Amino acid sequence: MRIQNDFPTGTGMLAGQRWLKNGIALGLLLSLCMAAPWSWAEDPGITNKTIRIGANMPLEGDSKFNGLALKQGIEAALSSQSVQGRHVEFTAINDFYEPTKSLEAINQLIEKGIFLVLGSYGTPTTKAILPVLAENKVPVLGPYTGAAFTGPGDVLNFRASYASEVESTINTVLASGLKPTEICGYAQNDAYGMSGIKGMRAALAKQPGTDSIVAKLDQVLNLSGDDPERNNIGPVGVYPRGTVSARPGYLSLKKWETDTGNHCRLVVNVAIYDPAATFMAYARYKGEPWVFSTLSNASGDKLKDLLEGQGITDRVIATQIVPPLDSVLPVVTEARKALGQNLDYLSLEGYIVGKLFLTVALAIDGPLTRENFLKAARRQPYDIGGIKVDFTTSNQGSNFVLLTHLQAGNFTPVRPGDLESMLKQ
């Protein structure tokens, strides 16, 4: 039997071969598009099966308590979750809360391929990695810092700024009867500490008769470099990052009291756990009647235990940027169920940040790209189980601040009249 060839010979055969090749190429392209309709448009960290995200955190060393709790909360929120049919894979790399180690950790994650950074820990560490992330077009969502970074690159902050925490505390104590001249500060001598002092300045600048105090705070804030001499200038004492050296900062506040005749009644601490506890204990040892406040990143059970070891069980105010742990809000109820006895303010924040990522990612229109993620984040406000997060007007998602105080050895939410009673003692 003779088989008829549909392709003519000669030049016609060449044309037929070209037609065949083009047809095969078109068929392959169509089949690829059908198999993975958006794969050609996706960014690093996206595979057919996974979406990889990561963070730098202190999982060893002095700050590991924070890093491990934050990681635990994020992992609880992301457990068994998927986005557009892809399993969410979270990788945390230890950086010891050291900026140089943070850069190494982030470069490792970028080499592996990550879609974004979720929950990067710390102010100096986040500041160190932002330029590298910007260069590689990797967004950052929910960094554990209240420095309110706006860049470089795309930064979406969940937590209220340290300045907002300080300002909220000061506004509340002023309403409770304290005078602006009776407010002082104790801070880590770096970007973290100064971010809180900016909040102190903002609150006091709104009060009449504070021009001279604000000028001194400006003098403190305008100093630059590593560990500049900020003591003995205004109502602020500082300590070098990585130390618990309380005496120089304490003497700075005593000099302010002597030089001005003002007396510190509230000392706003912008310090991490051990330096904050050491300073409070030293001031109590020296017989100071000061009330202390501290920020969300240095409060909760760890601070309570440190202070209890020094015999301090009251007269300490602490802010939090998430609701109370016994809240009936859906996201807190979920976190309580997922984390059990490991639920604390740190792990709750990690859980909320993890849920925020999932909520935005699931709202993406079109392919899983960083651009589309950022568009989704900024398109509308989101309700994360009762917590409002809104990036539509700025990169600051939440300004929620909760005031708690140390009472009978535990931090409990401040109720009307609590601070008035405390400040009268």
Secondary structure, DSSP 8 states (H G I E B T S, - for coil): -----SS-STHHHHHHHHHHHHHHHHHHHHHHHHHSTTGGG--TTB-SSEEEEEEEE--SSTTHHHHHHHHHHHHHHHTT-EETTEEEEEEEEE-TT-HHHHHHHHHHHHHH--S-EES-B-HHHHHHHHHHHHHTT--EES-B-SS----SS-EEB-S--HHHHHHHHHHHHHHTT--GGGEEEEEESSHHHHHHHHHHHHHHHTSTT-HHHHHHHHHHHT--SSS---TTSSSEEEE-TT----HHHHHHHHHHHHHH----SEEEEE--HHHHHHHHHHHHHTT---EEEE-GGG-HHHHHHHHHHTT--SSEEEEESS--TT--SHHHHHHHHHHGGG--HHHHHHHHHHHHHHHHHHT--SS--HHHHHHHHHHS-EEETTEEE--SSSSB-----EEEEEETTEEEE--TTHHHHHHH-
